Structure formats: structure tokens, C-alpha cells
Amino acid sequence: MKSGILNIYKEKGYTSHDVVARLRGIVGQKKIGHTGTLDPEAEGVLPVCLGRATKVCDMLTDKDKTYETVLLLGISTDTQDITGKVLSERSPDDPGLPGGAVTEEKAEACISGFVGEYDQIPPMYSALKVGGKKLYELAREGRTIERKSRKVMIYGIKIREIDLPRIRMEVKCSKGTYIRTLCHDIGEKLGCGGCMEELLRTRVGQFSLEQSLKLSQVEQIVHEGRIDEILMPTDRVFCDLEEVSVKERFDAFGYNGNPLERRHLTGEIARVSDGQLEGRRFRVYDSRGNFIGVYYYDRKRDRFRPEKMFLDREEG
């Protein structure tokens, strides 16, 4: 069984589940999971985890993301993107709009006001569950239910091009941000409505668009027996964490998921003060360099405790 992470370029027309299903056939194994849904009409970076790396799926879902999107002003839809049912139309150059006709300057000022933390109401056409049912399932039944707003963070918005009624933007944001809803909210604030016309995800954490591969490319690489060349090792996801190793005679402690004491570890870590260790997380390896998992320091008990294990016991 192969383990690691593939940086997939999801093409239009595929759901994230479609990508996983195709990869199961291409790679020839069942244990595969994706790291965050992209709408069928959206394109771009979709990290996919294989084998033991599926344990990192939730951690990658939590990563910050970057998108390029096209906001189409003047049209509001039930899905908040161009594929939905049109609910209202109003030209952005209509002088009768609440704030007057939309100009480039007004649009830029409005968009900049969304940078920072803001309360976003998830769209009805989303995979969030309420009462055990996904919102989009309720929406398809013609039902609309009240959704609680939640705080999301927009780290930055760069306007790439304005050619009203279209605005092309690059958005850097936190997990849980709906770009469709951001487009909708900007349109509402400008008074003419708006929806998302295009979406391209260009980055998820350290996974970039430039390094992503289409399914056809992956299929060719697998056919040539070179899949190991494109599989990112699981521990690379945690390259921002300090690396520590277990002494050989204590390897079994790591394999069994036991808390580790300073004396179990090699290097300078044994001489670092409690205060310097507090709140820190580490990549832990056995004496042979095999990645065991992510540990955090428990100051109260002066122990390093496992947060997530990645090494199968039989491998040890």
C-alpha cells in the first residue's frame, strides 16, 4: 500500500469524490481521501492522501488557502455562483442603486472592507450538515433553513482586473471561507448583487498550483512505475515543526504511542527548560529515521504526548 500525499489539479466537471474514485482505480488501492471539497465547476489544488497519510486529511483541511476568482456583479443566484437559479438582476451602472452606480473606486473600497475577520453565513448549497442532513440536500428539496454565521478570516484581497461588471481577485483566507459567499456579500453591499463566475484554488498550505498534476498525468506516471517521485512524504506537511528522535532502546515506546520523557530523546531537547517547551509541537522519528508522529509537550507532567500517530506498529 502506498502512503503519501498527491498534489492534484482538480479539473472542471469533477467533484472531489470523483477525483478520489478515479485515483483508487489509477493507484489500485482503496485507502485514499481528499482534504477539502471543491465545487464541480471549480478548478485547482486538491491534496489527496494515500494510505497512512489519510490520517492527515483533517489537518490539511485546516490549512489557509488562496484562490483566484471572478466576481460577476449585477446577478444574484440561489447557489451564489453562476450555475444557480437567477434570483435578481440589477445593472451595477444603475444610478438608482442605494449608493449610486458602481464605479471602480467604489468597488475597490467595498472589497477592501472585507479584509480581516468577518461574519459569514454559509450558503444553503454547501456540504455542511444540519440535523444529520447536508445543506445542499435540503436546498434541493426547496427548503431554506436558518444558518448561524461564523467568523472567517480574509488575510488579503488583491484585485487583478476590473472590467465591470466583472472583477478578478486573488483571495487569501482561513479554513471554512466560502468564496461564493464572499462574492455574494460584496454584491449585496454594493447594492446590485453579485455571484461567483469562476474559481481557481492556487494554494492549500504548502501545496501550490504550479506543482499540481492532472489525473491524466498521474495515470501516466503510475503506468511508468514512478509514483514515488510525486508522492509527498507525510512528514513534509509538518516541516514547520522541530524534529526530534527517539533513542534506539526506547523506539518501542514511540511505536506503542506511549508518552515520551526527555531521557528517551536524543540531542539538545533534554536540556531545554520547561518554559521554552511549553505549547510546542514536534515531529518525532525513531532511531532509524522513520516518522512516528506529531507530539506536543505536556508541561504539567514533563512529558511529550502523541497528538497524531503515523507509523504502524508492525513497521517498528
C-alpha positions in Angstrom: 0.0 0.0 0.0 1.3 3.4 -1.0 1.4 6.2 1.6 1.9 9.9 1.0 0.1 13.0 -0.5 -0.6 13.8 -4.1 -1.0 17.4 -5.2 -3.9 17.0 -7.7 -5.1 19.6 -10.1 -8.9 19.2 -10.0 -10.4 19.9 -13.3 -13.9 21.3 -14.1 -16.7 18.8 -14.1 -15.2 16.6 -11.4 -16.4 16.5 -7.8 -13.7 15.9 -5.1 -15.2 12.5 -4.6 -14.9 11.8 -8.3 -11.1 12.5 -8.0 -10.8 10.1 -5.2 -12.7 7.4 -7.1 -10.5 7.8 -10.2 -7.4 7.7 -8.1 -8.4 4.5 -6.4 -8.6 2.9 -9.9 -5.3 4.5 -11.0 -3.3 3.7 -8.0 -5.0 0.4 -7.2 -5.8 0.9 -3.6 -8.9 1.8 -1.6 -7.4 3.9 1.3 -7.5 7.4 -0.3 -9.1 10.6 1.0 -9.3 14.2 -0.1 -8.6 17.2 2.1 -11.5 19.6 1.4 -14.3 19.9 -1.1 -14.0 21.9 -4.3 -17.2 22.6 -6.2 -17.6 20.7 -9.6 -17.1 23.9 -11.6 -14.1 25.0 -9.6 -10.5 24.1 -10.5 -7.2 23.9 -8.8 -5.2 22.4 -5.9 -6.7 19.4 -4.2 -4.3 17.5 -1.9 -5.2 13.8 -1.8 -3.9 11.5 0.9 -3.0 7.8 0.3 -2.6 5.0 2.9 -1.4 6.1 6.3 -1.3 9.7 5.2 -5.2 9.8 5.3 -4.7 10.5 9.0 -3.5 14.0 8.0 -6.6 14.8 5.9 -8.3 16.9 8.7 -5.0 18.7 9.4 -4.7 19.8 5.8 -8.4 20.9 5.7 -7.5 23.3 8.4 -4.7 25.0 6.4 -5.1 28.5 4.9 -6.0 28.7 1.3 -5.5 31.0 -1.7 -8.0 31.4 -4.6 -8.4 33.4 -7.8 -12.0 34.2 -8.5 -14.1 36.3 -10.9 -17.0 38.2 -9.2 -19.8 39.0 -11.6 -21.8 42.0 -10.4 -25.5 42.5 -11.1 -26.7 38.9 -10.8 -27.7 37.1 -7.6 -28.4 33.3 -7.6 -29.6 30.7 -5.2 -26.2 28.9 -5.2 -24.2 32.2 -5.1 -22.4 31.2 -8.3 -23.1 31.4 -12.0 -24.5 27.8 -12.1 -27.5 28.7 -9.9 -31.1 29.9 -10.5 -31.1 33.7 -11.0 -32.9 35.4 -8.1 -32.4 39.0 -9.1 -30.7 41.1 -11.7 -29.7 44.8 -11.5 -27.1 46.6 -13.5 -24.1 47.9 -11.5 -24.2 51.1 -13.5 -27.7 51.9 -12.5 -27.7 55.3 -10.8 -30.7 54.3 -8.8 -28.7 51.9 -6.7 -28.7 52.7 -2.9 -25.2 54.1 -3.2 -25.4 55.2 -6.7 -23.8 53.5 -9.8 -20.9 51.2 -9.0 -17.6 52.6 -10.1 -14.1 51.0 -10.0 -13.3 53.2 -7.0 -16.5 52.2 -5.1 -15.9 48.5 -5.9 -12.3 48.6 -4.7 -13.2 50.4 -1.4 -16.0 47.9 -0.8 -13.8 44.9 -1.4 -11.0 46.2 0.8 -13.6 46.4 3.6 -13.9 42.6 3.7 -10.2 42.1 4.6 -9.9 40.9 8.2 -12.3 38.9 10.3 -15.9 38.9 9.2 -19.1 37.0 10.0 -20.0 34.8 7.0 -23.3 32.9 6.7 -22.6 29.5 5.0 -24.7 29.1 1.8 -27.6 26.7 1.5 -25.8 24.9 -1.3 -22.9 23.6 0.8 -21.9 20.3 2.4 -22.3 21.5 5.9 -24.6 19.2 7.9 -27.6 20.3 10.0 -29.6 17.7 11.8 -27.7 15.0 10.0 -28.5 16.3 6.6 -26.3 18.3 4.2 -27.5 21.8 3.5 -27.4 21.2 -0.3 -29.7 18.2 0.1 -32.2 20.4 2.0 -31.8 23.1 -0.7 -32.6 20.7 -3.4 -35.8 19.8 -1.6 -36.7 23.5 -1.8 -36.1 24.1 1.9 -34.2 27.0 3.3 -33.2 26.9 7.0 -31.6 29.5 9.2 -27.8 29.2 9.4 -25.6 30.7 12.1 -22.9 33.0 10.9 -19.3 32.1 11.7 -16.2 34.1 11.8 -13.7 33.7 8.9 -10.5 35.5 8.2 -9.7 37.2 4.9 -5.9 37.8 5.1 -5.8 39.7 1.9 -7.6 40.5 -1.4 -5.6 41.6 -4.5 -7.7 43.0 -7.3 -6.2 41.6 -10.5 -8.5 43.2 -13.0 -11.7 45.3 -13.1 -13.8 45.3 -16.2 -17.3 46.0 -14.8 -19.4 44.0 -14.3 -16.5 41.6 -13.7 -13.8 41.8 -11.1 -10.9 39.3 -11.0 -9.5 38.9 -7.5 -6.9 36.8 -5.5 -8.1 36.0 -2.0 -6.0 34.6 0.8 -8.3 33.2 3.5 -8.7 30.9 6.5 -10.3 27.5 6.5 -14.1 27.4 6.2 -14.3 30.5 3.9 -16.8 30.3 1.1 -15.6 32.4 -1.8 -19.1 32.2 -3.4 -20.5 33.8 -0.3 -17.7 36.4 -0.3 -18.7 37.4 -3.9 -22.4 37.4 -2.9 -21.7 39.6 0.2 -19.7 42.1 -1.9 -22.5 42.3 -4.4 -25.1 42.9 -1.7 -23.0 45.6 -0.1 -22.7 47.4 -3.4 -26.5 47.2 -3.8 -26.5 45.4 -7.2 -26.0 41.8 -6.1 -23.2 39.5 -7.3 -22.2 35.9 -7.8 -19.0 33.9 -8.4 -18.4 33.3 -12.1 -15.0 31.4 -11.8 -12.9 29.8 -9.1 -9.4 28.6 -9.1 -7.7 27.4 -5.9 -4.0 28.1 -6.2 -2.7 27.1 -2.8 -3.5 24.9 0.2 -0.9 25.3 2.8 2.4 24.4 1.1 0.7 22.7 -1.9 0.8 25.1 -4.9 -0.9 25.2 -8.3 2.5 25.1 -10.1 3.3 21.7 -8.6 -0.1 20.1 -9.1 -0.8 17.3 -11.5 -3.9 16.4 -13.5 -5.4 12.9 -13.2 -4.2 12.0 -16.7 -0.6 13.0 -15.7 -0.8 10.9 -12.6 -2.1 8.0 -14.6 0.8 8.2 -17.0 3.3 8.4 -14.1 1.8 5.4 -12.3 1.9 3.5 -15.6 5.6 4.2 -15.8 6.1 2.9 -12.3 7.2 6.4 -11.0 4.5 7.2 -8.4 7.1 7.5 -5.6 8.5 10.5 -7.5 5.3 12.5 -7.0 4.2 11.2 -3.6 5.0 13.8 -0.8 6.0 12.0 2.4 3.6 12.6 5.2 6.1 14.3 7.5 6.7 17.1 4.9 3.3 18.5 5.9 4.9 19.2 9.3 8.1 20.7 8.1 7.5 23.8 10.3 7.7 21.7 13.4 11.0 20.9 15.1 12.4 17.4 14.5 13.3 15.1 17.4 14.4 11.5 17.5 13.9 8.6 20.0 16.9 6.8 21.3 17.1 3.2 19.9 16.4 1.4 23.1 13.2 3.4 23.5 11.9 3.0 20.0 9.1 0.7 21.2 7.7 3.5 23.4 7.2 5.5 20.2 5.7 2.6 18.2 3.2 1.9 21.0 2.1 5.6 21.3 3.5 6.0 24.8 4.3 9.4 26.2 8.0 10.1 25.9 10.3 11.5 28.6 13.3 13.8 27.9 15.6 10.9 28.6 14.0 8.9 25.8 15.1 11.5 23.2 18.4 12.4 21.6 20.0 15.8 21.2 19.5 19.2 22.9 15.9 18.6 23.7 16.8 17.0 27.1 18.4 20.3 28.2 15.7 22.7 27.2 13.7 24.3 30.1 10.1 23.6 30.7 9.2 27.2 29.9 10.8 27.0 26.5 9.0 23.8 25.6 5.5 24.9 26.7 3.0 25.0 23.8 5.4 23.5 21.3 4.8 20.6 18.9 7.3 18.2 17.4 7.9 15.8 14.6 9.1 12.6 16.3 11.2 9.9 14.5 12.5 6.6 15.6 16.3 5.9 15.8 16.2 4.8 12.1 14.6 7.9 10.8 11.1 6.6 10.4 8.4 9.2 11.1 6.4 8.2 14.2 4.0 11.1 14.6 3.3 14.6 15.9 3.8 15.1 19.7 3.1 18.1 22.0 4.8 19.0 25.3 2.8 18.5 28.5 4.5 20.8 31.0 2.4 19.6 33.9 3.8 16.0 33.6 7.0 16.9 31.8 6.2 14.5 29.0 5.9 14.6 25.2 2.5 13.2 24.3 1.3 12.0 20.9 -1.2 14.2 19.1 -1.4 12.0 15.9 0.4 8.8 15.1 1.5 7.9 11.6 3.7 4.8 11.9 2.1 1.4 12.0 3.2 -0.7 14.9 4.3 -3.6 12.6 6.7 -1.2 10.8 8.6 -0.6 14.0 
